[in-house]
Amino acid sequence: MSDWLFDLGNSRFKFAPLQGNRAGSVQAWAHGAEAITASALEALPRGATAWVASVAAPALTDEVMQILQGRFDKVQVARTLPRCAGVSVAYARPEKFGVDRFLGLLAVAPAQKSVLVVGVGTALTIDLIDADGLHHGGRIAASPTVMREALHARAVQLPASGGDYAEFANDTADALASGCDGAAVALVERSLRQAQSLLGTLPQLVVHGGGALPLLPLLADADYRPALVLDGLARWAVHHDACDR
C-alpha cells in the first residue's frame, strides 16, 4: 500500500503519491469550504499513510481528516519545526510560521545557494533562505486575486477578474490587472534586491502557487515549481523523526 501527500490550502487542494523524497504526479482542484463535494472526497485514494499539510479553515480540515482516517492506516499531520532537514526557521515562535511556507523551504534546501521562495495563493508569501539553510524571514501580502476581489467588494463597478497586463493600460480591466499583478511583482523585485544586499549574492527565485502563472512572464529567471509544498511535505515525511521539536 502506498503513502500519499495531501496539501490542503486556502484556495486549492492537491494530492500526490509519495515517491522517494518527492511528490509524484499531482492531482488538484480549486475549492472553498462549500465547494468540495462528498463524492469528490470519497474519490480520494487509499493507502498506508496519509501525510497532510493544511492551512485551510478548521471545518474543512476536519472534514478532510475524517475522510482520510477512514481511507488510510495512519494519518500524519505536518507542523512547523525549529530545525528540520537542513532548514533553520527564523521565527522565535516557529509554530506561528505557516506550515506551507515551512514546507516550501524544505523543498528548496539544501540548495547550496540562497533562494527566495514566493507563494502566490490567497496570500502572497515571500521567504528568504540562504545557502546554509538559514531562514532570514519573509513577507505576507494579499495576492493579486485577493486585491481584485477586495476592490470589487468596495467598488462593484471595478471587475473582480479579467484584463491583461500592460505597463500603462488604457482600459479599466487592463489597469486593474496591471496594478494588482504589478504590485505583487514589485514586492518580489524589492525582496530580491534587499536579499542581494543582505547576503551579497542574488538569490535564486522559486515561485509556486495557483496564482503564480500570470506573474511568471514578469519575473525574469523565475523557477516555477507548482508542486513545491508537496515536495516539501515529502521531505518532511522522510526526515521529521530526526528534526528538532
Backbone as a ProteinNet text record, in pm:
[ID]
protein_1_A
[PRIMARY]
MSDWLFDLGNSRFKFAPLQGNRAGSVQAWAHGAEAITASALEALPRGATAWVASVAAPALTDEVMQILQGRFDKVQVARTLPRCAGVSVAYARPEKFGVDRFLGLLAVAPAQKSVLVVGVGTALTIDLIDADGLHHGGRIAASPTVMREALHARAVQLPASGGDYAEFANDTADALASGCDGAAVALVERSLRQAQSLLGTLPQLVVHGGGALPLLPLLADADYRPALVLDGLARWAVHHDACDR
[TERTIARY]
85.6	0	88.7	52.9	137.3	104	200.4	179.9	143	58.9	14.6	36.8	55	75.4	-47.5	-91.7	-210.1	-178.8	-200.3	-177.8	-312.1	-366.2	-496.9	-474.2	-479.1	-456.6	-586.1	-574.5	-694.4	-768.2	-695.9	-757.6	-759.9	-666.8	-657.3	-625.5	-666.6	-639.7	-561.8	-440.6	-355.5	-318.4	-299.6	-250	-170.5	-77.9	13	69.6	110.9	177.7	316.4	360.7	496.4	589.5	686	782.3	922.4	982.7	1112.4	1099.5	1172.8	1161.6	1098.8	1015.5	946.2	802.9	723.7	585.9	582.4	493.7	470.7	373.4	299.4	204.6	95.5	76.2	-11.8	-151.8	-250.5	-389.3	-434.6	-520.4	-560	-698.1	-764.5	-884.5	-896.2	-958.1	-986.2	-1100.3	-1103.3	-1209.1	-1230.9	-1346.6	-1377.8	-1438.5	-1468.5	-1525.3	-1653.5	-1724.3	-1851.2	-1836.7	-1715.1	-1700.6	-1656.6	-1597.5	-1557.1	-1677.5	-1724	-1842.8	-1806.7	-1907.8	-1885.2	-1832	-1882.3	-1834.9	-1689.6	-1649.7	-1509.8	-1419.7	-1460.4	-1381.5	-1374.2	-1483.2	-1484.7	-1397.9	-1361.6	-1275.9	-1127.9	-1094.8	-955	-895.7	-763.6	-701.4	-703	-667.8	-648	-502.3	-451.9	-313.7	-271.8	-140.3	-84.4	-82.4	-12.1	-2	-39	-121	-153.4	-72.4	12.2	89.9	17.7	-21.6	-113.4	-52	-64.9	-35.9	-160.8	-205.1	-326.9	-313.8	-353.2	-370.9	-514.4	-600.5	-740.2	-817.4	-942.4	-1028.2	-1044.4	-1055.9	-1065.7	-1178.2	-1292.3	-1405	-1372.6	-1311.2	-1275.6	-1163.8	-1066.4	-957.4	-1013	-1103.5	-1162.9	-1238	-1310	-1385.9	-1292.8	-1185.7	-1090.9	-1019.3	-981.9	-912.9	-999.7	-1127.7	-1217.1	-1222.2	-1226.3	-1226.4	-1096.7	-983.6	-853.6	-834.5	-882.7	-868.8	-945.2	-1047.3	-1121	-1060.9	-959.5	-903.1	-756.5	-693.1	-552.1	-532	-429.9	-397.7	-350.6	-282.9	-227.3	-235.4	-263.4	-264.1	-165	-67.5	35	22.9	9.3	-8.3	124.1	169.1	294.4	275.8	380.4	380.3	518.7	523.7	649.5	737	862.5	959.8	1075.2	1144.5	1251.1	1362.9	1400.3	1506.3	1468	1483.4	1447	1511.7	1573.7	1627.2	1714.2	1796.8	1888.8	1832.9	1708.2	1643.6	1631.3	1670.4	1650.8	1555.8	1441.4	1336.3	1369.9	1346.4	1382.8	1288.5	1164.9	1066.7	1107.4	1097.1	1121.5	1018.7	898.2	794.2	760	831.9	814.1	671.4	593.8	456.2	370.7	417.5	345.8	380.9	479.5	523.3	441	367.5	275.5	342.5	275.2	335.8	359.7	278.4	301.6	431.7	459	584.9	702.9	687.2	791.3	824.3	723.1	745.4	806.8	772.2	836.7	987.1	1028.6	1171.7	1236.3	1168.9	1223.2	1244.2	1154.3	1161.8	1281.9	1331.3	1443.2	1577.1	1577.9	1702.6	1738.3	1867.5	1980.1	2009.4	2009.6	2026.5	2169.1	2254.4	2391.3	2394.5	2281.4	2273.2	2149.7	2147	2031.4	1912.4	1793.1	1670.2	1565.5	1494.6	1376.5	1255.1	1176.3	1060.4	934.9	862.6	742.9	622.1	524.1	400	287.6	211.1	101.4	-27.9	-99.1	-227.4	-329	-398.3	-483.2	-396.1	-284.7	-184.8	-65.3	10.1	141.8	243.6	321.1	421.2	560.6	654.5	792.4	883.2	974.2	1067	1206.5	1304.7	1444.1	1518.2	1587.1	1670.7	1809	1913.7	2048.1	2105.8	2229.1	2291.4	2315.5	2316.1	2335.6	2204.5	2092.4	1963.1	1904	1963.1	1911.9	1803.6	1685.9	1573.5	1591.9	1582	1600.1	1467.2	1355.6	1225.7	1162.5	1053.3	982.3	872.7	779.5	667.8	539.4	427	294.3	213.5	153	66.7	-52.9	-147.8	-260	-211.5	-261.5	-229.3	-303.5	-262.4	-336.8	-484.8	-517.7	-658.7	-736.1	-679.2	-747.3	-753.5	-650.9	-657.2	-776.2	-790.7	-902.8	-1036.8	-1048.8	-1174.5	-1205.5	-1103.9	-1125.4	-1170.5	-1109.3	-1150.4	-1294.1	-1328.4	-1464.1	-1565.3	-1527.5	-1618.8	-1648	-1549.7	-1568.1	-1624.2	-1602.3	-1648.9	-1691.7	-1820.7	-1867.7	-1849.5	-1829.7	-1807.8	-1669.7	-1582.3	-1448.2	-1453.4	-1430.3	-1444.6	-1345.6	-1391.7	-1310	-1209.2	-1220.7	-1127.3	-1121.7	-1031.5	-1018.6	-913.9	-885.6	-786.2	-650.3	-566.4	-431.2	-329.7	-213	-108.1	-53.4	-33	35.3	106.3	218.4	290.7	209.5	137.2	47.4	-80.4	-179.8	-301.3	-396.2	-473.6	-572.4	-714.5	-734.4	-864.7	-871.8	-990.4	-1001.6	-964.4	-1014.6	-981.8	-831.9	-772.1	-627	-551	-601	-534.7	-540.3	-651.4	-662.4	-566.6	-563.9	-470.9	-327.2	-297	-161.2	-123.2	-215.2	-186.4	-169	-258.4	-252.6	-138.6	-123	-9.2	121.9	121	242.1	281.6	184	214.9	284.9	235.9	299	440.7	457.1	589.5	685.7	638.4	724.9	772.3	685.6	724.9	829.8	812.2	910.8	1044.1	1039.5	1163.6	1236.4	1162.3	1226.2	1288.5	1218.7	1271.2	1399.8	1406.7	1529	1644.7	1617.7	1723.8	1771.9	1677.5	1715	1789.2	1749.6	1818.7	1962	1980	2115.2	2201	2142.9	2216.4	2252.9	2163.2	2185.1	2288.8	2279.2	2361	2482.9	2485.1	2597.4	2587.8	2475.7	2454.5	2305.8	2272.3	2132.1	2076.8	1970.2	1917	1843.9	1836.7	1750.7	1605.6	1523.2	1381.7	1300.6	1229.1	1142.4	999.2	908.3	770	676.3	572.8	474	338	235.4	100.2	8.4	-121.3	-221.2	-231.4	-185.4	-192.2	-61.3	34.6	168.8	179.7	104.4	125.7	120	22.9	21.2	144.1	212.2	327.5	457.4	461.6	587.4	647.9	568.5	630.5	692.1	653.7	702.2	820.5	855.2	963	1075.1	1179.9	1290.4	1356.3	1385.7	1461.5	1392	1260.4	1188.5	1179.7	1199.1	1185.1	1047.8	957.7	821.2	814.9	773.8	765.9	623.7	529.4	389.2	364.3	448.4	428.2	522.1	565.5	669	628.4	507.6	465.2	456.6	407.8	403.1	543.8	636.9	775.5	834	802.1	847.6	783.8	657.7	588.9	652.9	697.1	766.5	896.9	971.5	1094.7	1064.9	955.3	915.9	882.1	813	776.7	900.6	1005.8	1128.9	1212.4	1216.5	1312.5	1254	1122.1	1066.4	1104.8	1128	1164.9	1297.9	1383.5	1515.6	1521	1408.2	1405.8	1392.5	1439.8	1424.1	1278.5	1231.6	1090.2	1071.5
-119.4	0	123.7	222.1	340.2	448.7	539.7	660.4	773.8	866.1	978.6	1109.5	1215.4	1350.5	1434.5	1515	1598.8	1741.4	1836.4	1978.7	2049.6	2084.2	2149.2	2297.3	2378	2521.1	2597.6	2730.1	2813.7	2819.8	2799.7	2813.8	2685.1	2594.3	2472.4	2353.4	2236.2	2110.4	2021.9	1980	1898.9	1770.2	1664.8	1541.4	1463.6	1382.2	1307.6	1190.2	1084.3	973.8	1016.8	961.8	984.2	891.7	949.4	872.2	911	827.8	861.2	980.2	1087.7	1209.6	1323.6	1287.2	1387.4	1343.2	1438.1	1408.3	1351.2	1255.6	1201.6	1288.5	1228.8	1301.9	1366.6	1496.2	1575.3	1584.3	1567.1	1595.2	1713.6	1797.4	1918.4	1963.6	2033.3	2107.7	2231.2	2332.8	2453.2	2421.7	2490.5	2464.3	2585.9	2591.2	2667.3	2565.4	2605.3	2509.6	2445.7	2519.4	2468.2	2398	2396.4	2350.7	2205.6	2148.2	2008.6	1922.7	1847.7	1765.8	1635.3	1570	1441.6	1339.6	1341.1	1244.9	1270.3	1397.5	1429.1	1378	1397.8	1348.5	1195.6	1131.1	985.1	927.4	1011.6	965	970.6	1018.8	1025.2	884.8	873.4	740.1	677.5	549.5	475.7	432.4	407.8	365.8	341.7	338.3	309.8	434.3	539.2	661.8	781.7	868.4	997.4	1104.1	1174.6	1286.1	1413.6	1493.9	1605.7	1737.8	1839	1977.5	2058.8	2135.8	2213.8	2353.1	2453	2589.2	2634.8	2539.5	2570.5	2593.9	2636.1	2660.2	2532.4	2544	2424.2	2329.9	2383.1	2295.4	2210	2270	2195.1	2095.8	2138.3	2048.6	1927.4	1948.4	1837.8	1742	1797.9	1713.8	1623.9	1682.4	1604.2	1501.6	1540.6	1447.6	1326.2	1346.2	1233.8	1137.8	1192.4	1107.9	1028.6	1096.2	1029.3	923.3	948.3	849.7	721.4	732.1	613.6	544.1	606.2	551.8	511.5	552.9	521.6	457.5	372.6	310.3	413.2	516.8	618.9	753.4	858.5	995.3	1076.9	1138.2	1218.5	1362.5	1455.1	1596.4	1670.5	1737.7	1813.4	1939	1976.8	2102.9	2165.7	2295.2	2367.5	2334.4	2305.6	2273.8	2373.5	2397.9	2498.3	2467	2338.4	2294.7	2159.4	2146.2	2020	2010.5	1896.4	1865.8	1978.1	2035.5	2139.6	2279.7	2298.6	2429.9	2475.3	2600.8	2662.7	2780.6	2774.7	2875.7	3000.7	3117.7	3244.5	3283.6	3236.3	3280	3237.6	3330.5	3295.4	3194.2	3201.5	3103	3030.2	2922	2853.6	2810.1	2783	2739.4	2846.9	2972.7	3082.4	3095	3017.8	3021.2	2918.6	2962.9	2875.6	2750.4	2636.3	2510.4	2506.1	2574.3	2576	2649	2759.2	2831.1	2746.7	2679.9	2592.1	2480.1	2417.7	2308	2358.3	2480.8	2539.3	2552	2588.9	2597.8	2459.4	2360.1	2224.6	2176	2216.3	2168.4	2223.6	2341.5	2401.9	2381.8	2326.4	2310.4	2161	2128.8	2222.5	2252.2	2378.4	2417.5	2459.7	2473.9	2522.4	2663.6	2733.1	2872.9	2932.7	3063.9	3128.9	3123.2	3118.7	3107.2	3200.8	3272.7	3349.2	3269.2	3222.6	3138.4	3225.2	3227.1	3309.9	3220.1	3228	3154.6	3250.3	3215.5	3301.3	3221.2	3239.3	3172.3	3274.5	3247.8	3350.8	3466.3	3432.6	3532.3	3524.3	3633.1	3634.9	3623.4	3515.5	3496.1	3496.6	3555.8	3565.7	3527.2	3431.7	3386.8	3371.4	3412.3	3405.3	3300.7	3210.4	3110.6	3115.9	3109.9	3121.5	2983.7	2982.4	2858.9	2759.6	2807.3	2719.2	2669.8	2703.9	2660	2749.7	2867.9	2960.7	3048.6	3042.9	3125.3	3266.1	3366.6	3505.7	3579.5	3507.5	3571.7	3600.1	3675.2	3699.9	3804	3796.3	3891.3	3815.5	3876.2	3827.7	3946.7	3931.5	4036.1	3969.4	4050.4	3997.9	3959.4	3849.2	3809.4	3899.9	3902.5	3982.3	3947	3818.9	3778.5	3841.6	3838.7	3896.5	4048.6	4111.8	4256.6	4291.1	4213.8	4240.2	4220.1	4114.2	4086.3	4194.7	4243.4	4348.4	4478.2	4513.1	4633.3	4620.7	4503.9	4481.6	4488.7	4437.4	4440.4	4582.8	4671.5	4810.4	4897.9	4857.2	4935.3	4836.2	4801.3	4691.1	4717.7	4844.2	4873.1	4830.3	4798.2	4750.3	4598.2	4541	4396.2	4319	4205.5	4124.6	4038.1	4028	3947.4	4004.1	3948	3990.9	4098.3	4128	4227.8	4165	4240.4	4195.7	4296.1	4244.3	4329.9	4422.4	4548.3	4646.5	4743.1	4796.6	4890.2	5016.9	5062	5176.7	5143.6	5094.6	5042.5	5155.7	5135.1	5233.1	5176.6	5081.6	5018.7	4980.7	4993.7	4971.3	4829.8	4729.8	4591.7	4567.3	4619.7	4604.2	4678.6	4796.2	4873.7	4800.4	4733.9	4657.1	4537.8	4465.8	4353.1	4401.4	4511.9	4565.5	4615.1	4681.2	4734.1	4625.1	4526.5	4422	4324	4280.1	4194	4270.5	4396.9	4478	4501.5	4515.1	4533	4409.2	4291.5	4167.6	4155.7	4184.5	4175.5	4275	4395.8	4497	4452	4386.8	4339.1	4228.2	4140.8	4035.4	4095.9	4191.8	4253.6	4326.9	4396.8	4463.9	4360.7	4251	4147.3	4087.7	4070.7	4021.2	4118.7	4247.7	4348.1	4351.5	4347.7	4350.7	4223.4	4110.7	3985.6	3990.1	4046.8	4059.1	4149.4	4257.6	4347.9	4278.9	4197.7	4129.8	4018.3	3939.6	3819.1	3836.6	3944.6	3966.6	3888.5	3823.2	3748	3748.6	3747.5	3746.6	3605.7	3587.8	3452.5	3401.6	3271	3208.6	3239	3264.5	3291.8	3167	3115.2	2998.7	3041.5	3013.7	3059.6	2939.3	2941.7	2833.4	2890.8	2807.9	2850.3	2865.2	2853.6	2857.1	2989.1	3098.8	3228.7	3273.2	3181.5	3220.4	3243.9	3171.3	3173.2	3312.7	3399.5	3531.8	3616.9	3585.9	3665.8	3619.5	3496	3440.1	3519.2	3567.8	3645.1	3776.8	3820.6	3947.8	3929.8	3806.3	3777.6	3704.5	3775.5	3718.1	3605.3	3495.4	3382.8	3314.2	3327	3257	3108	3026.2	2881.2	2844.9	2799.6	2767.8	2623.8	2606.2	2473.8	2453.6	2412.3	2405.2	2307.7	2205.4	2106	2129.5	2253.6	2280.4	2236.4	2269.3	2233.9	2082	2012.7	1867	1807.6	1864.6	1817.4	1838.8	1954.4	1978.9	1883.1	1852	1755.8	1618.1	1583.7	1456.3	1452.9	1562.5	1568	1561.8	1628.6	1622	1477.7	1405.9	1267.8	1180.8	1209	1129.9	1169.3	1298.8	1348.5	1387.7	1393.9	1459.7	1393.6	1263.3	1195.6	1242.8	1296.3	1342.1	1492.8	1560.7	1708	1751.9	1875	1935.3	1966.3	1938.1	1959.3	2092.4
0	0	0	-77.1	-95.1	6.3	24.1	102.8	8.3	58.2	-22.7	52.6	-24.9	27.4	-3.4	94	76.9	121.6	32.6	60	52.4	167.4	175.7	203.1	96.3	108.7	120	120.7	127.4	-4.7	-115.9	-246.7	-327.7	-301.3	-381	-290.9	-338.1	-269.3	-365.8	-325.7	-411.7	-339.5	-415.4	-356.3	-460.5	-410.3	-496.9	-420.3	-488.9	-419.1	-373.4	-261.5	-213.9	-290.4	-360.8	-438	-392.8	-306.9	-250.9	-158.3	-191.6	-110.5	-189.2	-289	-369.4	-395.3	-441.6	-479.9	-620.6	-641.2	-774.2	-852.1	-942.2	-1026.8	-941.4	-960.2	-874.2	-933.3	-847.9	-882.5	-797	-853.2	-780.2	-823.2	-732	-768.1	-679.5	-735.5	-657.1	-560.7	-450.6	-353.5	-264.9	-208.6	-89.4	4.7	125	220.5	167.7	81.5	29.6	-103.8	-162.2	-299.8	-311.9	-208.7	-216.1	-181.1	-278.1	-258.9	-189.2	-134.7	-69.2	-168.5	-291.6	-392.2	-427.9	-430.1	-458.5	-346.6	-223.8	-111.2	-110.7	-148.6	-149.5	-260.7	-359.8	-469.5	-434.2	-314.3	-273.2	-262.3	-279.2	-277.2	-138.9	-135.4	-11.3	-3.7	117.5	127.7	270.5	290.7	422.3	509.9	464.8	543.9	458.8	514.4	453.4	525.5	452.6	506.1	466.5	564.7	541.5	586.1	501.1	538.8	511.1	609.2	591	650	570.7	619.3	593.4	562.9	534.3	663.7	649.4	764.3	846.6	978.6	1063.6	1024.1	985	950	829.1	727.5	607.9	639.7	718	757.8	830.6	924.8	999.6	907.8	810.4	718.3	637.5	585.3	506.4	593.6	715.7	805.1	835.7	857.3	885.6	767.8	647.6	528.1	519.3	538.4	525.6	632.6	753	859.8	828.1	744.3	702.9	582.1	519.3	395.7	409.3	519.9	539.9	676	684.7	812.4	914.5	866.1	954.3	884.3	961	910	991.9	924.9	990.4	943.2	1035.9	1002.3	1021	917.8	924.4	1008.3	1079	1152.3	1143.8	1159.6	1151.9	1271.5	1244.2	1348.5	1341.4	1453.1	1452.9	1354.4	1346	1256.8	1200.2	1068	1004.5	867.1	840	706.8	652.6	739.2	696.1	697.7	740.9	745.6	890.2	916.7	1048.1	1032.7	1099.4	1084.5	1165.7	1106.5	1170.2	1283.2	1280.3	1378.8	1520.2	1615.6	1755.8	1804.9	1749.4	1780.1	1650.2	1619.7	1490.5	1462.8	1568.4	1546.2	1480.8	1481.4	1416.5	1268.1	1223.5	1084.3	1006.6	905.6	833.1	780.3	796.2	755.9	606.1	525.9	381.9	348.3	418.5	397.9	443.9	557.9	610.2	511.5	457	362.6	232.6	193	75.7	94.9	216.9	245.4	243.1	299.8	297.1	154.4	65.8	-72.4	-147.1	-108.3	-182	-112.6	8.3	83.7	93.5	99.4	87.5	-60	-96.5	-235.8	-269.2	-166.4	-185	-241.6	-237.1	-277.3	-211.4	-204.7	-143.6	-238.7	-179.5	-257.6	-198.9	-284.6	-245.4	-291	-194.6	-223.1	-220.3	-331.4	-344.7	-369.6	-280.7	-297.8	-333.2	-437.2	-483.1	-476.3	-367.5	-349.6	-303.9	-193.8	-134.2	-86.6	-25.4	13.7	-80	-84.1	-148	-35.6	-34	70.3	8.1	79.3	32.3	148.3	124.4	227.7	169.8	247.7	205.8	287.6	219.7	285.1	221.3	303.4	248	215.5	166.5	119.5	232.2	357	472.3	532.6	469.4	519.9	626.5	648.5	748.8	686.9	745.2	702.6	758.8	672.2	714.3	730.7	729.9	744.7	609.6	612.6	487.1	499.4	406.2	398.2	367	403.8	364.6	314.9	199.1	143.2	76.7	34.7	-42.8	-182.3	-232.8	-369.8	-468.1	-595.7	-694	-700.2	-686.7	-690.3	-575.8	-454.8	-338.9	-351.2	-406.4	-431.3	-520.1	-629.2	-720.8	-651.4	-574.7	-505.1	-402.2	-332.1	-232.6	-298	-410.8	-482.4	-532.4	-585.9	-635.2	-521.3	-403.6	-289.2	-244.2	-258.3	-217.5	-328.9	-453.8	-569.7	-676.9	-678.7	-762.7	-911.8	-949.2	-1090.7	-1138.7	-1045.9	-1081.7	-1090.9	-1208.8	-1225.9	-1139.9	-1086.1	-996.3	-1069.2	-1201	-1279	-1420.8	-1500	-1639.3	-1657.7	-1783.4	-1817.8	-1843.5	-1913.7	-1946.4	-1893.4	-1859.6	-1805.8	-1913.8	-1876.5	-1961	-1867.8	-1911.8	-1825.8	-1800.6	-1902.6	-1886.9	-1962.9	-1887.9	-1950.4	-1988.5	-2095.1	-2139.2	-2133.2	-2042.1	-2021.2	-1873.3	-1811.9	-1668.5	-1628.7	-1700.8	-1665	-1677.3	-1784.7	-1801.7	-1692.1	-1654.1	-1549.4	-1415.7	-1387.4	-1264.2	-1263.9	-1375.2	-1385.6	-1371.9	-1436.9	-1434.7	-1296.2	-1228.7	-1096.1	-992.2	-994	-890.7	-917.3	-1042.3	-1074.6	-1054.8	-1095.7	-1082.2	-938.3	-849.7	-707.6	-652.3	-691.2	-645.7	-700.4	-827.9	-890.1	-826.1	-799.4	-737.2	-599.4	-522.1	-390.2	-401.1	-499.3	-521.4	-563.9	-657.7	-705.2	-592.8	-507.2	-393.4	-299.6	-276.8	-189.8	-246.7	-376.3	-439.3	-418.8	-436.9	-419.2	-274.8	-181.2	-40.2	0.5	-56.1	-27.5	-79.3	-197.3	-252.1	-164.6	-115.9	-27.7	103.1	156.3	283	272	165.2	153.3	63.9	-14.6	-105.1	-234	-256.8	-380.1	-412.1	-540.1	-580.4	-565.1	-486.4	-467	-590.7	-599.2	-699.3	-662.5	-762.5	-740	-773.4	-673.4	-691.2	-661.9	-755.8	-746.3	-752.6	-669.6	-670.5	-634.8	-645	-607.2	-726.8	-698.1	-804.4	-877.7	-815.7	-881.1	-942.7	-953.3	-997.9	-1147.4	-1228.1	-1372.8	-1435.3	-1399.8	-1463.2	-1431.7	-1321.8	-1281.5	-1346.6	-1392.7	-1443.3	-1558.4	-1657.5	-1765.1	-1717.1	-1597.1	-1543.5	-1449.1	-1418.9	-1323.3	-1396.3	-1427.8	-1503.9	-1425.5	-1495.3	-1439.6	-1323	-1313.5	-1206.4	-1237.8	-1135.6	-1146.3	-1091.1	-1178.1	-1138.3	-1089.1	-962	-900	-845.7	-930.8	-886.8	-772.8	-756.9	-650.5	-533.2	-512.2	-413	-272.4	-229.5	-94.3	-79	-180.4	-173.8	-170.7	-246.7	-241.2	-101.7	-40.8	95.4	194.4	174	260.5	247.5	127.1	107.1	186.9	187.2	265.8	415.1	457	597.9	636.7	548.3	576.5	597.3	520.7	529.6	651.1	685.3	783.5	918.5	935.4	1052.8	1184.4	1183.4	1309.2	1364.8	1275.9	1319.5	1341.5	1332.3	1342.5	1487.2	1514	1646.2	1671.3	1790.4	1825.1	1898.6
[MASK]
+++++++++++++++++++++++++++++++++++++++++++++++++++++++++++++++++++++++++++++++++++++++++++++++++++++++++++++++++++++++++++++++++++++++++++++++++++++++++++++++++++++++++++++++++++++++++++++++++++++++++++++++++++++++++++++++++++++++++++++++++++++

